[in-house]
Amino acid sequence: MHLHFIVDQLYSINSLCLKKVLSVFLPSKLPINKNLTQVFLTIFFTFYISLANSQENTSAINTETISEMPTALTFIDKAENHYQKKNYNAAIDQYIHASKYLSHPDKATKKKLGQIYKKIAQSYKRLKNRQQTVFFYKEALDTFTDIEDKKNMARTLNTLAEAERYLGHYVVALDYSTQGLKLHTELDDPEGRAKALIGAGIISRYINHYEKSLEYFYEAYQYYEKVNNASGIAKTSNQMGLIYTKIKEFDHARFFYQRTINLPKNEIDPDTLAIASREIAVIALNSEDYVTARMMAKRAYNIYQSENNKSKSSLTTRIIANTYRAQQDINNAIIYYRKSLSLATEVGSKIYQIKALIPLGNVLIHSNLDESIRLLKKALTLSIQIDTKPHQLYAYHELREAEKLRGNISASLSYAEKEIHLSNVIQKEREDNKLVLVKAKLHSRQLEIELESLKKATKLDQLTLAKNKSEIEIAEQARKISELELTKNKYASVTLASLLTICLFVSIYISRRFIISKRRNKELNYLATRDPLTNCYNRRVLFDFINQDFSDSRQLGEYCIILADIDHFKAVNDTYGHSAGDTVLREVAKVLQASVDQNDIVARFGGEEFCIVLPKASQGQAIQVAETIRQSIESTNFGDISITCSLGVTSIKFNAKSSTELIDQADLALFKSKSNGRNLVTLWDKTLENNHK
């Protein structure tokens, strides 16, 4: 074996592989241990250096690198051992030591260095040190970029996007994610692309770009279905279930969670299975199916117990308590809330302690008022410590009621004042966050356009090449046919048979594509046309209607869109419960449907937001319809709950070029109504777009 080849191999192998190499050179009965390995390497490198120095071209080998590589490998082995044992700080220390011995500029060494940076980043990720995670992923990306290792570049971009997402840097995360997807179009790495699609889907979900998120997850889901990867199917199913839960399409959400549960248990991660069971429990609880909710929550709890995951056990125990509380079984509710609190305290999770303390204080308010107040004050203290304002608000509300029951009116008034002040602070933060999300969503659309343009340019280049190639092939084929006709006519029959065979294969191919397309359409038939809660059209059908209308926008004439959003809807859920919130949504939907003509379209756009399409209405008529809706909702009593609604109106006359642009105009008008104090109707104009640039 050539010595250069042996050295190159030793550069890239770990200590276990070194032992295998030694077994080739040493007697089989001689025990191979760490010391013997180091002795062998020392002798080998000494011999090799002497041989290299005796040659004329001594630059063919870097003696410093030869002496450093075994040291680096030793540190890497130690680091891997610490990492496997979850001693992440110790692993980081060893990886950093190893990186100092990988200074040679050759490609193999730099690739090893990039992998070490990734390992350091992963260790910091386990330690939840987000800033250091981002830093070392960037170091890894720079290293892989330097050696043009596109596969590692693409995969590192995906993990870097995830790290930036954890920091709330959604625009930056989108950029990295899009770069990774672009690179994957040049690679034969379907598994890496599937992971990148999941990462892009999660980022899109965080900025409320649910349709795009579903596209990413569904494409990844199809890949995992194709390769029969149960773990991947489960993860993507859960992600799609989570999106449908977000937009309150619970039947679709339950379908995907059940898909995970039906997979072979030994092929999927227990935590993934537990998530599906837990989320079905939450859906069943909101649907008042308490038996199913409790059964699924206990199933998730048993999985978390077997995995010794006390934090998630606390969560599922609290869900079980919620089912008993909903059924007015206060004694069992108290037992499970206390159990949830005990588990949260044991693992030191302040947020889970708060989530157990507040409902426990609430259920004790009529039986043990003093303990109730003590628990609620503890929840308030913890929520202030970790700065979770929604839970502070919840604690203020419960303490106000408790002090009122105790007859301490001054204390109750004090909590009421704090509750009002904090509500205003939360609302301001929510509006600021909404603006950030709108900007991120707009940036996402810009990236999509750029990516689509790149795909079209690539496709055009491919078509041009294919056309040129086809013309050459046709000319060549014509020449051959002429030659064959001049020699023997029988070759014409052969040519005809070949063409018929090609046609046959093309027909078979088209037939198979048709069958596959038909099967896919069947899989997508689960998407119903109506939102199950409000009986309005769902978002997908809405876009189908509008896109169909825009297929020939010159024929539209008058055409208007109204976006309506229930003001302070979160406060309704927090104050009166999700069942009351669902009732409000249903009743608002009835008001909207009663306010429009038969040919108009009312769709649930997402959460507490609705979209009304008025195909024949002028902007004046649309404003009148919107004002009628606003007044009707303001004057209606929704089961002792008074609410208002903000609306944004736009018209095709404002020169929107697409359905998306028309809805964006209505969204900006709605945002203006919200910003000006709510319970308003705003018509879109050009100044709104300029204010958001």
PLY file of the C-alpha trace (Angstrom):
ply
format ascii 1.0
element vertex 693
property float x
property float y
property float z
element edge 692
property int vertex1
property int vertex2
end_header
0.00 0.00 0.00
1.34 3.49 -0.91
2.38 5.52 2.16
0.53 8.65 1.07
-2.69 6.63 0.88
-2.14 5.19 4.40
-1.59 8.65 5.89
-4.70 10.05 4.18
-6.73 7.19 5.63
-5.31 7.75 9.13
-6.33 11.42 8.94
-10.02 10.56 8.66
-10.51 7.60 11.02
-11.13 7.38 14.75
-9.37 5.28 17.35
-11.57 2.24 16.74
-10.67 2.26 13.07
-6.97 2.69 13.98
-7.16 -0.55 15.94
-8.54 -2.28 12.85
-5.67 -0.88 10.77
-3.13 -2.04 13.38
-4.61 -5.54 13.32
-3.45 -5.79 9.69
0.19 -4.97 10.53
0.57 -6.67 13.94
0.33 -10.33 15.04
-3.24 -11.44 15.74
-2.47 -12.61 19.31
-0.94 -9.28 20.37
-3.54 -7.21 22.37
-4.12 -3.79 20.82
-4.71 -1.03 23.38
-4.45 2.77 23.45
-0.74 2.83 24.34
0.14 0.40 21.57
-1.83 2.55 19.11
0.11 5.67 20.11
3.46 3.81 19.86
2.57 2.54 16.41
1.56 6.02 15.22
4.80 7.54 16.57
6.96 4.92 14.82
4.94 5.18 11.62
5.07 8.98 11.41
8.81 9.04 12.27
9.47 6.57 9.48
7.27 8.48 7.04
8.86 11.87 7.84
12.34 10.38 7.35
11.28 8.94 4.03
9.69 12.25 2.95
12.82 14.22 3.91
14.93 11.91 1.79
12.87 12.76 -1.31
13.49 15.81 -3.46
9.94 17.20 -3.11
9.65 17.54 0.68
6.63 19.88 0.31
4.43 16.86 -0.51
3.84 16.34 3.25
3.23 18.70 6.13
5.12 17.23 9.10
3.41 19.59 11.53
-0.01 18.34 10.42
1.13 14.70 10.81
2.14 15.31 14.40
-1.07 17.27 15.19
-3.67 14.91 13.72
-3.33 12.08 16.33
-3.66 14.69 19.10
-6.79 16.11 17.49
-8.29 12.62 17.12
-7.60 11.91 20.80
-9.48 15.07 21.87
-12.35 14.23 19.50
-12.68 10.73 21.02
-12.86 12.24 24.51
-15.39 14.82 23.34
-17.61 12.18 21.72
-17.56 10.17 24.93
-18.66 13.21 26.97
-21.34 14.07 24.39
-22.83 10.56 24.52
-23.01 10.86 28.32
-24.68 14.30 27.96
-21.72 16.05 29.63
-22.02 18.87 27.13
-19.74 21.43 28.81
-16.94 18.87 29.00
-17.58 17.87 25.37
-17.33 21.52 24.24
-13.99 21.89 26.05
-12.55 18.81 24.31
-13.91 19.79 20.87
-12.33 23.26 21.19
-8.99 21.66 22.11
-9.28 19.41 19.04
-10.03 22.38 16.75
-6.70 23.97 17.69
-4.87 21.01 16.12
-6.74 21.24 12.80
-5.02 24.23 11.21
-3.83 22.69 7.94
-5.62 24.21 4.89
-6.25 20.92 3.07
-9.86 19.97 2.32
-10.05 16.87 4.56
-8.77 18.76 7.61
-11.15 21.67 7.03
-14.08 19.31 6.66
-13.17 17.71 9.99
-12.94 21.22 11.53
-16.39 22.14 10.17
-17.86 18.97 11.69
-16.29 19.84 15.05
-17.86 23.34 14.92
-21.23 21.68 14.27
-20.73 19.40 17.27
-19.89 22.39 19.48
-23.03 24.16 18.23
-25.14 21.06 18.94
-23.69 20.88 22.46
-24.59 24.52 23.11
-28.04 23.78 21.68
-28.53 21.04 24.31
-27.44 23.57 26.96
-29.97 26.08 25.53
-27.22 28.66 24.99
-28.79 30.12 21.85
-26.17 32.80 21.11
-23.23 30.38 21.19
-25.24 27.87 19.14
-25.66 30.45 16.37
-21.99 31.51 16.58
-20.57 28.00 16.06
-23.08 27.06 13.35
-21.86 30.18 11.50
-18.26 29.03 12.00
-19.19 25.63 10.56
-20.98 27.26 7.61
-17.97 29.48 6.83
-15.66 26.45 6.95
-17.84 24.31 4.65
-18.31 27.28 2.29
-14.53 27.72 2.09
-14.11 24.17 0.75
-17.36 24.33 -1.29
-18.91 21.36 0.50
-22.48 22.04 -0.67
-24.14 19.16 1.14
-22.78 20.22 4.53
-23.47 23.87 3.66
-27.14 23.09 2.96
-27.60 21.05 6.14
-25.80 23.66 8.27
-27.97 26.44 6.82
-31.03 24.50 7.98
-29.74 24.10 11.57
-28.56 27.74 11.61
-32.04 28.86 10.54
-33.49 26.84 13.42
-31.06 28.45 15.88
-31.96 31.97 14.68
-35.64 31.07 14.98
-35.14 30.19 18.65
-33.77 33.73 19.11
-36.88 35.20 17.46
-34.89 36.43 14.43
-37.51 35.28 11.93
-36.33 37.32 8.92
-32.74 36.09 9.36
-34.00 32.53 9.85
-36.04 32.82 6.63
-32.96 33.94 4.71
-30.87 30.99 5.92
-33.70 28.53 5.31
-34.26 29.80 1.76
-30.53 29.60 1.00
-30.55 25.98 2.21
-33.53 25.07 0.01
-31.83 26.71 -3.01
-28.70 24.62 -2.43
-30.77 21.44 -2.12
-32.05 21.99 -5.68
-28.45 21.34 -6.80
-27.91 18.27 -4.60
-28.94 14.65 -4.59
-29.79 14.68 -0.88
-33.54 13.98 -0.53
-33.28 13.28 3.20
-31.47 16.57 3.81
-34.05 18.40 1.69
-36.89 16.84 3.70
-35.30 18.12 6.93
-34.83 21.55 5.34
-38.51 21.59 4.33
-39.53 20.82 7.92
-37.33 23.67 9.17
-38.81 26.08 6.60
-42.31 24.91 7.52
-41.76 25.64 11.22
-40.43 29.15 10.47
-43.43 29.85 8.20
-45.74 28.67 10.99
-44.10 31.06 13.46
-44.87 34.05 11.19
-48.46 32.79 10.69
-47.82 31.91 7.03
-49.83 28.73 7.46
-50.52 27.88 3.82
-46.84 27.97 2.88
-45.99 26.04 6.03
-48.43 23.28 5.05
-46.87 23.09 1.57
-43.41 22.55 3.06
-44.59 19.93 5.55
-46.68 18.07 2.98
-43.73 17.83 0.55
-41.55 16.43 3.35
-44.41 14.10 4.35
-44.61 12.75 0.78
-40.88 11.98 0.79
-41.10 10.07 4.07
-44.16 8.19 2.78
-42.20 7.26 -0.37
-39.25 5.84 1.59
-41.54 4.40 4.29
-39.81 6.33 7.07
-42.26 6.07 9.99
-40.32 8.52 12.16
-40.41 11.20 9.44
-44.09 10.55 8.69
-44.90 10.99 12.39
-42.95 14.25 12.74
-44.49 15.85 9.64
-47.97 14.62 10.57
-47.63 16.22 14.00
-46.47 19.49 12.43
-49.47 19.59 10.06
-51.73 18.72 12.98
-50.28 21.64 14.93
-51.05 24.09 12.10
-54.64 22.90 11.79
-54.96 23.24 15.57
-53.67 26.84 15.29
-56.36 27.75 12.76
-58.95 25.78 14.75
-59.68 23.20 12.05
-59.72 20.49 14.65
-61.06 17.65 12.47
-58.05 17.98 10.14
-55.69 18.30 13.11
-57.10 15.13 14.69
-56.66 13.27 11.37
-52.91 13.94 11.29
-52.35 13.24 14.99
-54.22 9.95 14.57
-51.96 9.19 11.59
-49.00 9.34 13.97
-50.71 7.17 16.58
-51.54 4.49 13.99
-47.89 4.04 12.96
-45.84 1.09 14.33
-44.86 2.08 17.88
-41.37 0.59 17.64
-40.48 2.74 14.61
-41.21 6.22 15.97
-39.78 8.31 18.76
-41.81 7.96 22.01
-41.91 11.74 22.46
-43.43 12.15 18.97
-46.14 9.61 19.83
-46.77 11.33 23.16
-47.21 14.71 21.44
-49.89 13.28 19.12
-51.78 11.73 22.04
-51.46 14.91 24.11
-52.71 17.18 21.32
-55.73 14.94 20.64
-56.47 15.19 24.37
-56.47 19.00 24.15
-58.77 18.94 21.09
-61.14 16.52 22.83
-61.13 18.73 25.96
-62.10 21.79 23.91
-64.84 19.71 22.26
-66.13 18.67 25.72
-65.33 15.02 25.01
-63.81 14.57 28.46
-63.57 10.75 28.40
-61.43 10.78 25.24
-59.42 13.74 26.50
-58.57 11.98 29.76
-57.75 8.68 28.02
-55.37 10.31 25.52
-53.75 12.51 28.19
-53.10 9.44 30.37
-51.61 7.64 27.37
-49.19 10.53 26.83
-48.49 10.64 30.58
-47.53 6.94 30.62
-45.06 7.50 27.75
-43.46 10.46 29.53
-43.24 8.45 32.74
-41.49 5.58 30.96
-39.03 8.12 29.49
-38.60 9.73 32.94
-39.67 13.07 31.45
-41.08 14.76 34.54
-41.55 18.12 32.85
-43.90 16.71 30.19
-45.50 14.47 32.82
-46.43 17.67 34.67
-48.03 19.02 31.49
-50.16 15.94 30.80
-51.19 15.68 34.46
-52.48 19.24 34.22
-54.54 18.33 31.14
-56.11 15.48 33.13
-56.89 17.95 35.92
-58.52 20.27 33.38
-60.89 17.47 32.28
-62.02 16.90 35.88
-62.38 20.63 36.43
-64.54 20.95 33.30
-66.81 18.21 34.69
-67.00 19.97 38.08
-65.19 17.04 39.73
-63.27 19.43 41.98
-61.70 16.80 44.27
-60.00 14.93 41.40
-59.07 18.21 39.75
-57.29 19.32 42.95
-55.45 15.96 43.20
-54.08 16.20 39.64
-53.25 19.91 39.83
-51.22 19.21 42.98
-49.50 16.30 41.23
-48.69 18.54 38.26
-47.32 21.21 40.60
-45.18 18.65 42.45
-43.61 17.37 39.20
-42.98 20.91 37.93
-41.35 21.87 41.24
-39.19 18.75 41.15
-37.71 19.64 37.76
-37.53 23.36 38.56
-39.83 24.44 35.73
-41.22 27.81 36.78
-43.59 28.12 33.83
-45.17 24.72 34.55
-45.41 25.61 38.23
-47.31 28.78 37.29
-49.64 26.86 34.97
-50.49 24.44 37.79
-50.67 27.06 40.58
-53.21 29.38 38.93
-55.94 26.80 38.13
-55.30 25.10 41.49
-55.82 28.44 43.21
-58.97 28.93 41.18
-60.57 25.59 42.14
-59.69 26.12 45.83
-61.21 29.59 45.93
-64.54 28.40 47.37
-63.21 25.69 49.69
-59.93 27.07 51.05
-59.70 30.79 50.32
-56.48 31.39 52.27
-54.58 28.63 50.46
-56.04 29.82 47.16
-54.65 33.33 47.69
-51.29 31.96 48.83
-50.96 29.81 45.68
-52.04 32.64 43.40
-49.51 35.02 44.97
-46.79 32.42 44.46
-47.84 32.10 40.80
-47.72 35.89 40.47
-44.20 36.05 41.97
-42.91 33.34 39.62
-44.53 34.93 36.56
-42.88 38.26 37.38
-39.52 36.48 37.82
-39.64 34.93 34.34
-41.54 37.90 32.81
-44.51 35.99 31.41
-47.11 38.75 31.21
-50.18 36.67 30.17
-49.79 34.58 33.32
-49.26 37.70 35.44
-52.55 38.99 34.02
-54.30 35.69 34.79
-52.93 35.77 38.36
-54.09 39.39 38.87
-57.57 38.42 37.65
-57.86 35.44 40.01
-56.42 37.41 42.97
-58.89 40.21 42.34
-61.78 37.73 42.54
-60.32 35.99 45.61
-59.78 39.22 47.57
-63.27 40.34 46.59
-64.70 37.11 48.06
-62.68 37.67 51.23
-64.16 41.17 51.53
-60.80 42.92 51.07
-62.10 45.50 48.58
-58.99 47.74 48.62
-56.75 44.80 47.70
-59.22 43.72 45.02
-59.22 47.23 43.54
-55.42 47.29 43.59
-55.26 44.04 41.63
-57.90 45.37 39.21
-55.76 48.47 38.50
-52.71 46.29 37.89
-54.77 44.02 35.68
-55.94 46.95 33.51
-52.43 48.39 33.25
-50.91 45.03 32.31
-53.68 44.41 29.74
-52.69 47.63 27.98
-49.00 46.66 28.06
-49.76 43.21 26.63
-51.94 44.69 23.90
-49.17 47.11 22.90
-46.62 44.26 22.75
-49.06 42.16 20.76
-49.50 44.93 18.20
-45.72 45.37 17.96
-45.28 41.62 17.49
-47.99 41.59 14.87
-46.12 44.27 12.92
-42.92 42.20 13.14
-44.79 39.14 11.89
-46.34 41.12 9.02
-42.90 42.32 7.95
-41.50 38.79 8.22
-44.41 37.46 6.19
-43.85 40.07 3.48
-40.15 39.18 3.46
-41.10 35.52 3.13
-43.20 36.30 0.07
-40.32 38.26 -1.46
-38.04 35.25 -0.94
-40.66 32.96 -2.49
-40.84 35.21 -5.57
-37.04 35.20 -5.88
-36.93 31.41 -5.51
-39.72 30.99 -8.06
-37.90 33.31 -10.48
-34.75 31.22 -10.04
-36.72 28.03 -10.74
-38.28 29.56 -13.87
-34.88 30.75 -15.14
-33.42 27.29 -14.53
-36.37 25.64 -16.24
-36.03 28.00 -19.23
-32.34 27.15 -19.53
-33.18 23.46 -19.38
-35.87 23.86 -22.05
-33.44 25.74 -24.32
-30.82 23.02 -23.89
-33.44 20.33 -24.44
-34.65 22.11 -27.60
-31.13 22.38 -29.01
-30.43 18.78 -28.14
-33.74 17.72 -29.66
-32.98 19.58 -32.92
-29.57 17.88 -33.14
-31.11 14.49 -32.42
-33.82 15.03 -35.05
-31.26 16.02 -37.69
-29.12 13.03 -36.82
-32.14 10.75 -36.90
-33.16 12.08 -40.35
-29.65 11.41 -41.70
-29.69 7.86 -40.37
-33.16 7.19 -41.77
-32.03 8.40 -45.21
-29.03 6.09 -45.10
-31.18 3.17 -44.02
-33.71 3.80 -46.79
-30.90 3.73 -49.34
-29.55 0.42 -48.07
-32.33 -1.83 -46.85
-36.02 -1.12 -46.55
-36.36 -3.56 -43.72
-34.64 -1.12 -41.36
-37.68 1.12 -41.81
-39.75 -1.53 -40.09
-37.24 -1.66 -37.26
-37.42 2.12 -36.91
-41.20 2.01 -36.90
-41.20 -0.73 -34.29
-38.81 1.35 -32.16
-41.07 4.39 -32.43
-44.09 2.30 -31.49
-42.19 0.93 -28.52
-41.29 4.47 -27.44
-44.92 5.51 -27.81
-45.95 2.52 -25.74
-43.52 3.46 -22.95
-44.69 7.07 -23.11
-48.29 5.91 -22.83
-47.43 3.71 -19.86
-45.55 6.59 -18.25
-48.46 9.02 -18.76
-50.89 6.41 -17.45
-48.81 5.87 -14.32
-48.47 9.61 -13.76
-52.25 9.90 -14.08
-52.78 7.10 -11.54
-50.31 8.73 -9.13
-52.02 12.11 -9.60
-55.40 10.53 -9.00
-54.14 8.83 -5.82
-52.75 12.13 -4.55
-56.05 13.89 -5.25
-57.79 11.19 -3.25
-55.43 11.78 -0.32
-56.21 15.50 -0.42
-60.00 14.96 -0.39
-59.92 15.19 3.39
-59.74 18.98 3.02
-63.39 19.96 3.53
-64.86 23.07 1.99
-66.24 24.46 5.25
-64.82 25.43 8.60
-66.37 22.97 11.12
-66.80 25.56 13.92
-68.39 28.52 12.08
-69.88 26.83 8.97
-68.11 29.46 6.85
-65.95 28.51 3.88
-62.42 27.55 4.94
-59.26 29.35 3.86
-58.35 26.93 1.06
-61.76 27.23 -0.63
-61.60 31.02 -0.24
-58.35 31.18 -2.23
-59.79 28.80 -4.83
-62.76 31.17 -5.37
-60.62 34.32 -5.54
-57.95 32.77 -7.78
-60.67 31.54 -10.13
-62.12 35.06 -10.29
-58.64 36.47 -10.97
-58.04 34.04 -13.84
-59.41 36.79 -16.07
-59.33 39.96 -13.97
-60.41 42.11 -16.95
-63.90 40.61 -16.69
-64.30 41.31 -12.96
-65.73 44.84 -13.09
-66.65 45.74 -9.50
-65.04 43.42 -6.90
-64.34 44.04 -3.22
-62.78 42.26 -0.25
-63.46 42.86 3.46
-61.21 41.48 6.24
-62.86 41.46 9.68
-61.09 40.77 12.98
-62.74 40.41 16.41
-61.21 42.92 18.82
-59.50 41.58 21.97
-60.63 38.02 21.25
-57.79 36.59 23.34
-59.26 38.39 26.35
-62.60 36.67 25.70
-60.91 33.24 25.82
-58.88 34.16 28.90
-61.86 35.60 30.79
-64.74 33.34 29.78
-62.99 30.21 28.51
-62.50 28.68 25.06
-66.06 27.31 24.90
-67.43 30.84 25.22
-64.88 31.99 22.65
-66.11 29.32 20.22
-69.69 30.49 20.80
-68.67 34.07 19.99
-66.99 32.90 16.75
-70.10 30.98 15.69
-72.42 33.91 16.41
-70.17 36.44 14.68
-70.12 34.16 11.63
-73.94 34.17 11.61
-73.94 37.98 11.71
-71.51 38.12 8.77
-73.52 35.62 6.72
-76.75 37.49 7.42
-75.18 40.80 6.33
-74.27 39.76 2.76
-76.09 38.63 -0.38
-76.47 35.02 -1.50
-73.71 35.30 -4.12
-71.21 36.81 -1.67
-68.63 34.64 0.11
-67.90 34.53 3.85
-64.80 32.53 4.86
-62.91 31.99 8.07
-59.47 33.39 7.30
-57.84 32.11 10.51
-58.39 32.34 14.27
-60.75 35.27 14.93
-60.33 36.72 11.41
-62.90 36.46 8.59
-62.81 37.36 4.89
-65.87 38.53 2.93
-65.76 38.57 -0.88
-68.29 40.88 -2.63
-67.97 40.00 -6.35
-70.40 42.68 -7.68
-70.02 45.42 -5.06
-68.52 48.88 -5.55
-66.22 50.26 -2.87
-69.07 52.43 -1.57
-71.36 49.42 -1.24
-68.53 47.44 0.42
-68.00 50.24 2.96
-71.76 50.20 3.68
-71.73 46.39 4.18
-68.67 46.65 6.47
-70.30 49.43 8.52
-73.50 47.35 8.84
-71.43 44.41 10.10
-69.55 46.61 12.57
-72.77 48.10 13.99
-74.50 44.70 14.17
-71.64 43.12 16.12
-71.32 46.12 18.43
-75.05 46.01 19.26
-75.31 42.22 19.62
-75.00 40.50 23.02
-73.12 37.24 22.49
-74.26 35.28 25.55
-73.63 38.20 27.98
-70.36 38.98 26.16
-70.04 42.31 24.37
-67.47 42.57 21.60
-66.50 44.83 18.73
-64.96 44.21 15.35
-62.38 46.01 13.18
-62.66 45.85 9.40
-60.45 46.61 6.38
-61.93 47.13 2.90
-60.33 47.16 -0.55
-61.50 47.07 -4.17
-60.23 45.69 -7.47
-60.34 49.32 -8.65
-57.13 49.90 -6.63
-55.30 47.91 -9.33
-54.34 44.77 -7.38
-52.58 42.43 -9.81
-53.34 39.20 -7.95
-55.62 37.75 -5.31
-52.76 37.80 -2.81
-52.13 41.50 -3.41
-55.85 42.26 -3.00
-55.99 40.44 0.37
-52.77 42.18 1.47
-54.46 45.53 0.77
-57.43 44.56 2.93
-55.01 43.33 5.63
-53.21 46.72 5.69
-56.56 48.52 5.95
-57.55 46.19 8.83
-54.23 46.89 10.54
-54.98 50.63 10.25
-58.39 50.10 11.91
-56.66 48.25 14.77
-54.00 50.96 15.12
-56.61 53.75 15.25
-58.38 52.26 18.28
-60.44 49.35 16.86
-64.19 49.10 16.17
-63.55 50.96 12.90
-63.92 50.45 9.15
-60.94 51.56 7.00
-60.75 51.70 3.19
-57.34 50.92 1.70
-55.39 53.69 0.04
-51.82 54.09 -1.26
-50.56 55.83 1.91
-51.09 52.63 3.93
-48.68 50.76 1.66
-46.09 53.54 1.88
-46.27 53.50 5.70
-45.31 49.81 5.71
-42.31 50.06 3.41
0 1
1 2
2 3
3 4
4 5
5 6
6 7
7 8
8 9
9 10
10 11
11 12
12 13
13 14
14 15
15 16
16 17
17 18
18 19
19 20
20 21
21 22
22 23
23 24
24 25
25 26
26 27
27 28
28 29
29 30
30 31
31 32
32 33
33 34
34 35
35 36
36 37
37 38
38 39
39 40
40 41
41 42
42 43
43 44
44 45
45 46
46 47
47 48
48 49
49 50
50 51
51 52
52 53
53 54
54 55
55 56
56 57
57 58
58 59
59 60
60 61
61 62
62 63
63 64
64 65
65 66
66 67
67 68
68 69
69 70
70 71
71 72
72 73
73 74
74 75
75 76
76 77
77 78
78 79
79 80
80 81
81 82
82 83
83 84
84 85
85 86
86 87
87 88
88 89
89 90
90 91
91 92
92 93
93 94
94 95
95 96
96 97
97 98
98 99
99 100
100 101
101 102
102 103
103 104
104 105
105 106
106 107
107 108
108 109
109 110
110 111
111 112
112 113
113 114
114 115
115 116
116 117
117 118
118 119
119 120
120 121
121 122
122 123
123 124
124 125
125 126
126 127
127 128
128 129
129 130
130 131
131 132
132 133
133 134
134 135
135 136
136 137
137 138
138 139
139 140
140 141
141 142
142 143
143 144
144 145
145 146
146 147
147 148
148 149
149 150
150 151
151 152
152 153
153 154
154 155
155 156
156 157
157 158
158 159
159 160
160 161
161 162
162 163
163 164
164 165
165 166
166 167
167 168
168 169
169 170
170 171
171 172
172 173
173 174
174 175
175 176
176 177
177 178
178 179
179 180
180 181
181 182
182 183
183 184
184 185
185 186
186 187
187 188
188 189
189 190
190 191
191 192
192 193
193 194
194 195
195 196
196 197
197 198
198 199
199 200
200 201
201 202
202 203
203 204
204 205
205 206
206 207
207 208
208 209
209 210
210 211
211 212
212 213
213 214
214 215
215 216
216 217
217 218
218 219
219 220
220 221
221 222
222 223
223 224
224 225
225 226
226 227
227 228
228 229
229 230
230 231
231 232
232 233
233 234
234 235
235 236
236 237
237 238
238 239
239 240
240 241
241 242
242 243
243 244
244 245
245 246
246 247
247 248
248 249
249 250
250 251
251 252
252 253
253 254
254 255
255 256
256 257
257 258
258 259
259 260
260 261
261 262
262 263
263 264
264 265
265 266
266 267
267 268
268 269
269 270
270 271
271 272
272 273
273 274
274 275
275 276
276 277
277 278
278 279
279 280
280 281
281 282
282 283
283 284
284 285
285 286
286 287
287 288
288 289
289 290
290 291
291 292
292 293
293 294
294 295
295 296
296 297
297 298
298 299
299 300
300 301
301 302
302 303
303 304
304 305
305 306
306 307
307 308
308 309
309 310
310 311
311 312
312 313
313 314
314 315
315 316
316 317
317 318
318 319
319 320
320 321
321 322
322 323
323 324
324 325
325 326
326 327
327 328
328 329
329 330
330 331
331 332
332 333
333 334
334 335
335 336
336 337
337 338
338 339
339 340
340 341
341 342
342 343
343 344
344 345
345 346
346 347
347 348
348 349
349 350
350 351
351 352
352 353
353 354
354 355
355 356
356 357
357 358
358 359
359 360
360 361
361 362
362 363
363 364
364 365
365 366
366 367
367 368
368 369
369 370
370 371
371 372
372 373
373 374
374 375
375 376
376 377
377 378
378 379
379 380
380 381
381 382
382 383
383 384
384 385
385 386
386 387
387 388
388 389
389 390
390 391
391 392
392 393
393 394
394 395
395 396
396 397
397 398
398 399
399 400
400 401
401 402
402 403
403 404
404 405
405 406
406 407
407 408
408 409
409 410
410 411
411 412
412 413
413 414
414 415
415 416
416 417
417 418
418 419
419 420
420 421
421 422
422 423
423 424
424 425
425 426
426 427
427 428
428 429
429 430
430 431
431 432
432 433
433 434
434 435
435 436
436 437
437 438
438 439
439 440
440 441
441 442
442 443
443 444
444 445
445 446
446 447
447 448
448 449
449 450
450 451
451 452
452 453
453 454
454 455
455 456
456 457
457 458
458 459
459 460
460 461
461 462
462 463
463 464
464 465
465 466
466 467
467 468
468 469
469 470
470 471
471 472
472 473
473 474
474 475
475 476
476 477
477 478
478 479
479 480
480 481
481 482
482 483
483 484
484 485
485 486
486 487
487 488
488 489
489 490
490 491
491 492
492 493
493 494
494 495
495 496
496 497
497 498
498 499
499 500
500 501
501 502
502 503
503 504
504 505
505 506
506 507
507 508
508 509
509 510
510 511
511 512
512 513
513 514
514 515
515 516
516 517
517 518
518 519
519 520
520 521
521 522
522 523
523 524
524 525
525 526
526 527
527 528
528 529
529 530
530 531
531 532
532 533
533 534
534 535
535 536
536 537
537 538
538 539
539 540
540 541
541 542
542 543
543 544
544 545
545 546
546 547
547 548
548 549
549 550
550 551
551 552
552 553
553 554
554 555
555 556
556 557
557 558
558 559
559 560
560 561
561 562
562 563
563 564
564 565
565 566
566 567
567 568
568 569
569 570
570 571
571 572
572 573
573 574
574 575
575 576
576 577
577 578
578 579
579 580
580 581
581 582
582 583
583 584
584 585
585 586
586 587
587 588
588 589
589 590
590 591
591 592
592 593
593 594
594 595
595 596
596 597
597 598
598 599
599 600
600 601
601 602
602 603
603 604
604 605
605 606
606 607
607 608
608 609
609 610
610 611
611 612
612 613
613 614
614 615
615 616
616 617
617 618
618 619
619 620
620 621
621 622
622 623
623 624
624 625
625 626
626 627
627 628
628 629
629 630
630 631
631 632
632 633
633 634
634 635
635 636
636 637
637 638
638 639
639 640
640 641
641 642
642 643
643 644
644 645
645 646
646 647
647 648
648 649
649 650
650 651
651 652
652 653
653 654
654 655
655 656
656 657
657 658
658 659
659 660
660 661
661 662
662 663
663 664
664 665
665 666
666 667
667 668
668 669
669 670
670 671
671 672
672 673
673 674
674 675
675 676
676 677
677 678
678 679
679 680
680 681
681 682
682 683
683 684
684 685
685 686
686 687
687 688
688 689
689 690
690 691
691 692
